[in-house]
Amino acid sequence: MRKYLTLVITFCVMTASSTLTLANQHEQMMQGMMQMQRCMAENVDASYLESMSKSGEAIANKIEQMCQAGQRKQAQDTAMDYAKKMQSDKNFQALQKCMAQMGDILPNSQSLQDNFIMDDLNKNHVCDDL
C-alpha cells in the first residue's frame, strides 16, 4: 500500500510540475508574440507587409515557372535579385529585428529569417529547393 501511495504522489507531483512548465512556456510565448506585434506596429509599415506578401507570391510563381522550363540560371538570378532587394529594404530589416526578439519562444522563427540569407542561396540552387 505504501508503494502505491508513493507512486500516486510522485505521479501527481510530476503532472503538476509538467502543467506548470507548459503554462509558463505558453505565457512566455504569448508575451513574446505581443512584444513582436508591438515592435512590428512601431517599426514596420503595414502596407509593406501586404505588398511583400503579394510580391513574394508573384516571384515564387515566376521562379517556379522558370525552373519547370529548365531556366535554372534565370531562376537563380531572379531569386538572388529579390533576396538582395528584400535585405536592403528598411521595413524588411525592421521585420527581421522584430522576429529576432522572439528567439527560441516561437518555433521556426529562426528558419524564417534564414530563408533570406544570401549564403543559403549561394549554396543551394533555388530550383532544387522547390
N, C-alpha and C positions, 0 to 999 in steps of 0.2 A: 504494500500500500504506500509506503514511504517513497519508493522509487517512482511509482505512478504519480504521486503528488509533486515530486521534484521535476519530473518530466513535464507535467502540465504547467508548472510555474515557469520553467525555462522556456517553454513554447510561448506562453503569454508575454514574457519579457521580450523575447525575440520579435514577436509580432508587433508589440507596441513600439519597440525600437525601430523596426522597419517602417512602420506607419509614420513615425515622427521624421525619419530621414526623408521619406518620399514627400511629406508635407513641406519640409524645409527646402528640398530641391525645387518643388513646384513654386514656392514663394520666391526663391532666388530667380527662377526663370521669369516669373511674372514681373518682378522688379526690373530685371534686365531688359525685358521687352518694352516696358514703359519708358525706361531710360533711352533705349534706341528710338522709340517713337518720338520722344521729346527732341532728341538730337536731330532726327530727320526733319521734324516740323520747323526747327530753328535754322537748319543749315542746308536743306535740300529743297530746291524749287519743286513744288508739287507737279507742275506741268512737265517738268523734266522726267519724272517717273513714268508718266503716261507716254511721252514721246519715246523714252528709252524702251519701253515695252513694245511699242509698235515697230520701231526701227529694228530692234533685236529680232523680232519675229520675221520681219521682211528680209533681213540679212541672212538669217538662218535658212530661210526658204531658198534664197538666191544661192547660197553656198551649197546646199543640198542638191540643187539642180545642176550646178557646175560639177559636183562630184559624180553625180549619176551620168553626166555627159562625158566623163573622162577628162574634164578640165581641172586637173588636180592643182597645177601651179596657180591658175587664176583663182581657184577657191582658197588656197592657202594665202595668196597675196591679199585677197579681199578680207579674209579673217584677220590678218595682221594689221591691215589698214584700219579696220573697225576697232580692233583692240587698242591701237595707238590713239585713235580718236577718243575712245572712251576714257583711257587713262589720262589724257590731257584735259578732260572736262572737269571743271571745278565742282560741279554737282556730283559727278561720279566719285571724285576724291573724297568729298564730304560723306557720301553714302558709305564708302569703304571704312572711313573712320568711325561712323556710327555703328556699323556692323562689327568692327573690331572690338567695340566696347562690350559686346555680348560674350566674347571669349569662349569658354567651354560651356556656357549655360545653354546656348542654342545649338542643338545638333546640326552639323553640316554647315554652320555659318562660315567656318574657315574654308571649306571646299568651295563655297560660293565665291569667295574672294579669290581663291586660287585659280578659278576659271579665267581670270583676266590677267594673269601673269604672263608676260611675254616669253619667258623661258619655256613655259609649257607649250606654247605654240611653236617655238623653235625646235623643241624635242619631238613633238608628236605632230603628225600631219592631220589637219582638220578633217579630211575625208575619212581617215581611219578611226576617228572618234565618233562618227555618226552612227 
